[in-house]
Amino acid sequence: MIQWRKDRNIPQIQLAEMLYVSTATISNTERGKRKLRPEEKQRLLSYMDSLTFRG
């Protein structure tokens, strides 16, 4: 997730807003201190797919 986010120059705050979570959630997830809940993970995967297909 970190590399995907950084490759696209997406700040943690923007990703957090898209997933309806706090920036602390994104930070903790990236550091392995927290796992996303299933609904958060699904939103992330959908968001990643939509950006990946756009190029």
TANOR-V266147 format. One record per backbone hydrogen bond with DSSP energy under -1.0 kcal/mol. CO is the residue of the C=O (numbers start at 1). NH is the residue of the N-H. If there is no record, write none. Layout:
# TANOR-V266147
co->[CO;CO]
nh->[NH;NH]
This chain:
# TANOR-V266147
co->[1;2;3;4;5;6;11;12;13;14;15;16;22;23;24;25;26;27;28;28;29;37;38;39;40;41;42;43;44;45;46;47;48;49]
nh->[5;6;7;8;10;9;15;16;17;18;19;21;26;27;28;29;30;31;33;34;32;41;42;43;44;45;46;47;48;49;50;51;52;53]
